[in-house]
Amino acid sequence: MIEPHAPAPPGTTPPWAGPARLPVRPGIGRFLVLAGVFVCAACGLVYELELVALASYLIGDSVTQASVVLSVMVFAMGIGSLFAKRLRWHAAAAFGAIEAALALVGGLSAMALYAAFAWTGDWGGIWANGSRCLLVAFSLAIGLLIGAEVPLLMELIQRIRRQDPGGAVADLFAADYVGALVGGLAFPFLLLPLLGQLTGALITGTVNVIVGGALVLGLFRRDLSCRARCLLLITNLAVLGTLAAAAVLVDDFERAARQAVYGQDVRVALQTDVQEVVLTGGTRGRPLDLFLDGRLRVSGRDEHRYHEALVHPAMYGEHARVLILGGGDGLAAREVLRHPDVHRLDVVELDAGVVRLAREDPALSALNGHVYDDRRVQVTTGDAFNWLRGAPRGVYDVVIADLPDPGITASTKLYSQEFYGLARRALAPGGRLVVHAGPVSSRPRVFWTVDRTIRAAGLRTVPYCVGGRDSGFAAGPDRTTGASRAPRDWGFVLASARRPALRLDSHESERTLTQAGLEADGRAAEETRVGGSEVSTLVHPRY
């Protein structure tokens, strides 16, 4: 695509690097170049954010994934800038080729990552390593191409009208940074909610290749030979065709990938304002499964063991007013309402879409016993941490934290000393707090860190664990790691201002727990105690 030229004698300017022959006035030409910088910067940041978001969803641990993507991409941008020095005498053709490549790689990156995730056949092991390699490869490639843009654009803008280097750099980076701002805001507020990650990346690639091709072929076409113009046009059309074909097939691709991940029995798949929600089964005798962002949140095979163990030990004693943090699926509320002397149940759930499904989906609402039709249940949509900051003091007899696993980075604040301090403030005298703290057998350090953190908030604790998980996906709020390594238990921490009793109400029926079994569960958890656990806080998370 780039026409070769003989090297220029030392100290001279090659004839093709002289003033550009533009079809418009220089002032308009500079404006068009800066507008191209603006759009390309916005597209580049969208690719970056898309990699971070998808990697966090597929692999987990958003802090690690963001660090990997950003550090690799910034490093690659430096390498790309150095490489672009060799192309500056062919700035127009090189910029057109780089934008076509960037649009293709960036536009298809989300589909490639999702395909690798869906068809590797193992949610841990091979995928954990292969996905990171693929993530690094895309970050490196996109960073190299983005890094090569700026030197070439600097060369092009200087060829339109020479100015002092400082002024040219200021103009160029001003357009670049403003474009990055627009791209950074467009991704979470426009592209992701309206188009989703896959289509959003494809649309971004389409905009990228159109703007890059139009800038070179429209403004700098006289700097290219006829052969170079034809090659660049054909390349851009091929990239556009590829992205368009992918956009046409994206729904079928996503459906096939989702079935590869969740099985053939996907009934509901939707993207709420908070997360992806998938329901499988629940008809013709098949157990219902609820997935949130790829994590099995509810398994109809064994959810009763999890929710009964979460709720009933905390209900021993006064329980007229109960607060559930999370639990939008209504299953913890179902267990609470088995106690007839509950006067009020408040549920604080972040995702209104989950509550809506729990109300309206026939299988899920049947599983939760239609709890949201009960007048005692009051639902608030909001972040549990922020809600507790304004919660009434000393009101609730029982607070139940039915929240995502502490190992998920976004949830670490919900397992912090500050959070438990707020929960303690909401408890009535003698009130109890119960927390799901992750599997004890496979993650004892995390479990005992939760216990240590609750005690640091001024509460006394009694840990216990319940076995009997299904051997497939990990039920409860834990991320699946493959059937062979799926946790086989749930760990809980019961806490109160005074040491709580690990007991059950004798009148409550239809549960798998027994008093003798619960006491044995407490001893089993105590045997796994890990010394030296540190307190987790907002500014120093330990999970």
Secondary structure, 3 states (H helix, E strand, C coil): CCCCCCCCCCCCCCHHHCCCCCCCCHHHHHHHHHHHHHHHHHHHHHHHHHHHHHHHHHHCCHHHHHHHHHHHHHHHHHHHHHHHHHHHHHHHHHHHHHHHHHHHHHHHHHHHHHHHHHHCCCCCCHHHHHHHHHHHHHHHHHHHHHHHHHHHHHHHHHHHCCCCHHHHHHHHHHHHHHHHHHHHHHHHHHHHHHHHHHHHHHHHHHHHHHHHHHHHHHHCHHHCCHHHHHHHHHHHHHHHHHHHHHHHHHHHHHHHHHHHHHCCCEEEEEECCCCEEEEECCCCCCCCEEEECCEEEEECCCHHHHHHHHHHHHHCCCCCEEEEEECCCCHHHHHHCCCCCCCEEEEEECCHHHHHHHHHCHHHHHHCCCHHHCCCEEEEECCHHHHHHCCCCCCEEEEEEECCCCCCHHHHHHHCHHHHHHHHHHEEEEEEEEEEEECCCCCHHHHHHHHHHHHHCCCEEEEEEEECCCCCCCCCCCCCCCHHHCCCEEEEEEEECCCCCCCCCCCCCCCCCCHHHHHHHHHHHHCCCCCCCCCCCCCCCCC
